Amino acid sequence: LHPNENKDDGGEFYNKIPYEVSTVDEKFLNEAAKLTGVALTELDSCQQRVVLKLKSDCDKMNDEQLAKMAVHLLNCQSFVEGRQIYSCTEEMSIKDCTTSMDSDTWTSYHLMSNRARAVCYTIRQSQFRGLAEYTVNRLMDAAKDQLRTLGKITNSQENLRNLA
């Protein structure tokens, strides 16, 4: 059994998607889901992780980066559907990433590739919105704490003045 393979209940082997996600990313995704009130599906979470891993902005990605992102997004869809996953690391060429795809998968990859930048923008926008809401809520909590503290200080000062 390969380290990235699991055995399902039917005795068949399938590959896990080999994405590393930091606990910070997971925490962000969970907080964003809570704030927006939208529960993320396994597919949504996977796509969010793919975009979180990007090292550049969506509009600054070159063709090779977009093509690899399309493979990763296709892997998300394939994973959810129980289909084959295709390895695609930064060190691999896009040819290496796609060479073992059959014609149906190749067609799906091309459809995903044509939409990759739009998917990237959409996911980044939702991540930004979630982070903005999270930040505003944290600022509001901090402001409320400060007001409570100021209220306590005011009460303490009044008590001291009354004692004098």
ZAMARGU-4260 file (C-alpha; in steps of 0.2 Angstrom, whole numbers, plus 5000, padded with zeros to 4 digits):
<rodrens>
0) 5000/5000/5000 | 5008/5017/4994 | 5008/5031/5008 | 4995/5041/4998 | 4984/5026/4995
5) 4969/5020/5005 | 4958/5005/5004 | 4940/5009/5004 | 4926/4997/5011 | 4924/4989/4994
10) 4942/4983/4994 | 4947/4995/4980 | 4962/5007/4981 | 4961/5025/4979 | 4974/5039/4980
15) 4972/5053/4993 | 4974/5071/4986 | 4992/5075/4991 | 4989/5092/4997 | 4997/5099/5012
20) 4986/5111/5022 | 4993/5120/5037 | 4982/5121/5052 | 4981/5140/5049 | 4973/5137/5033
25) 4961/5125/5040 | 4957/5137/5054 | 4954/5151/5042 | 4942/5140/5031 | 4932/5134/5046
30) 4931/5152/5053 | 4926/5158/5036 | 4912/5145/5035 | 4906/5150/5052 | 4905/5168/5048
35) 4897/5166/5031 | 4885/5153/5037 | 4889/5142/5022 | 4895/5125/5026 | 4909/5120/5014
40) 4907/5103/5005 | 4922/5092/5003 | 4924/5099/4985 | 4923/5117/4991 | 4936/5114/5004
45) 4948/5106/4992 | 4946/5120/4980 | 4949/5133/4993 | 4965/5123/4998 | 4971/5123/4981
50) 4969/5142/4979 | 4977/5145/4997 | 4993/5136/4991 | 4995/5148/4977 | 5011/5158/4978
55) 5005/5172/4967 | 4989/5182/4963 | 4977/5175/4950 | 4981/5188/4937 | 4999/5185/4939
60) 4999/5167/4935 | 5008/5161/4920 | 5001/5147/4908 | 5010/5133/4917 | 5004/5138/4934
65) 4986/5140/4928 | 4988/5123/4919 | 4994/5115/4935 | 4980/5123/4946 | 4968/5116/4933
70) 4975/5098/4937 | 4973/5101/4955 | 4956/5108/4953 | 4951/5093/4942 | 4959/5082/4956
75) 4947/5089/4969 | 4932/5085/4958 | 4939/5068/4954 | 4943/5064/4972 | 4925/5068/4977
80) 4918/5057/4963 | 4930/5043/4967 | 4940/5044/4951 | 4958/5043/4948 | 4970/5057/4954
85) 4984/5064/4944 | 5001/5069/4953 | 5006/5086/4948 | 5020/5094/4959 | 5029/5110/4956
90) 5044/5101/4949 | 5034/5092/4936 | 5031/5099/4919 | 5013/5100/4914 | 5016/5086/4901
95) 5021/5075/4916 | 5005/5080/4925 | 4994/5076/4911 | 5002/5062/4901 | 4993/5048/4909
100) 4975/5056/4907 | 4963/5047/4896 | 4953/5056/4882 | 4938/5060/4894 | 4949/5066/4908
105) 4959/5076/4896 | 4943/5085/4890 | 4938/5088/4908 | 4955/5095/4911 | 4954/5107/4896
110) 4937/5113/4902 | 4944/5116/4920 | 4959/5124/4912 | 4949/5136/4902 | 4940/5141/4918
115) 4954/5140/4931 | 4958/5159/4932 | 4939/5163/4934 | 4938/5149/4948 | 4954/5157/4956
120) 4946/5174/4956 | 4930/5168/4963 | 4938/5158/4977 | 4950/5172/4981 | 4935/5184/4982
125) 4926/5172/4994 | 4942/5170/5005 | 4945/5189/5005 | 4927/5192/5011 | 4928/5178/5024
130) 4944/5186/5030 | 4937/5203/5030 | 4922/5198/5040 | 4933/5188/5052 | 4944/5203/5055
135) 4930/5215/5057 | 4922/5203/5070 | 4939/5202/5079 | 4940/5221/5079 | 4922/5223/5086
140) 4926/5210/5100 | 4942/5220/5104 | 4933/5236/5104 | 4919/5229/5116 | 4933/5222/5128
145) 4941/5240/5128 | 4924/5248/5132 | 4921/5235/5146 | 4938/5239/5153 | 4936/5258/5152
150) 4919/5255/5161 | 4928/5246/5175 | 4942/5259/5176 | 4928/5273/5177 | 4919/5264/5191
155) 4936/5261/5200 | 4940/5279/5199 | 4923/5284/5205 | 4925/5272/5220 | 4942/5280/5224
160) 4935/5297/5223 | 4921/5293/5235 | 4933/5285/5247 | 4943/5301/5248
</rodrens>
